[in-house]
Amino acid sequence: MSSAFTDPDMTVHCKTAKYFLAALAPTSQWFATARIREWIFRGQSDVSWGLTPSAFRPHELLTEPHKSDPFGEWHNAHQIAAEFYAVRRFFESADASGLRLPEDSQFLREKLQTLDTWRAMHPDEPISWPSRELWSLLALAQHYGVPTRFLDWTRNSYVAAYFAVRDALFRENRPDVAVWAFSTRLASISTLVQNVSVDYQVHLVTAPYADNVNLRAQQGVHLVLSRDALEPHESADRYDLNNYLRTLQSGSAIAPVLKFVLPGFECRPAMALLARFGVTAASLFPGYEGVVSSMREEQLWSDAMRFPSQARKGRHGDQ
């Protein structure tokens, strides 16, 4: 029996770490005929998770200064205000610390000031969010943990695999992990407007790599689903991006979304194999901290290299 199979929902089930990484290789049957840089990837440490942006989940940095209602009862106006408040705080704190910010200019600073007062002056007008002028700033903030409606992806499938299995190794009950793949061939505005709706557009956002060594090392990009007009008094428009990406299948000869799944007990062997490919914390977080993190991670997977069968059966407390 094959060690990898695809179900009708375009989920590729891989029984072992070896076949997981083989399936994600650029030369595998799923990507061999693709254009260079066509596919992007996202790793998640729980197969049950969808593609819901962090801004649509409760988060300690996601607060609305003028709203005390529970998160689940927010309207669009409150949701957007909370997202804007978080990114503005990120900008101001980074600027005060002397850190370079992407596309910084007087225009950007004026835009931040304008948006800060816009809702108070126009409480009933539809809101266009996120503003394109803020995309690079939002992408950077998202990369460092600020909740936004951007989703982190990478152009390197093995980088996505690393984040999926690394995060799973630190979870007490280790679930199956997943790497999502999305074909950006379908990410043109014209295609998306035709296949999704006139209200929504999916955008591939690239932030400048020049001043962000981590983002560059991880080949990071972002996806965001934007809507031209959000009614401020309607319930917060929170979505799972997967629901929209899969609608692009209509009329297309390729599957726009694939999901590669690996059993949780195969995470240690996967980390060991990724290290052989040079994908470690040291390579993805350039600097001394990355080196030390890589040393700690090696403690987690080193036995998988020497005792692969025991590691899969639950050596050292694995489930």
Buried (B, 14 or more C-beta within 10 A) or exposed (E): EEEBEBEEEBBBBBBBBBBBBBBBBEEBEBBEEBEEEBBBBBBBBBBEBEBBBBBBEEBEBBBBEEBEEEBEEBBBBBBBBBBBBBBBBBBEEBEEEEEEBBBBEEEBEEBBEEBEEBBEEEEEEBBEBBBEBBBBBBBBBBBEEBBBBBBBBBBBBBBBBBBBBBBBBEBEEBBBBBBBBBBBBBBEEEBBBEBBEEEBBBBBBEBBBEEBEBBBBBBBBBBBBBBEEBBBEEEBBBBBBBEBBBBBBEEEEBBBBBBBBBBBBBBBBBBBBBBEEEBBBBBBBBEEEBBEBBEEBBEBBBBBBEEBEEBBEEBEEBE
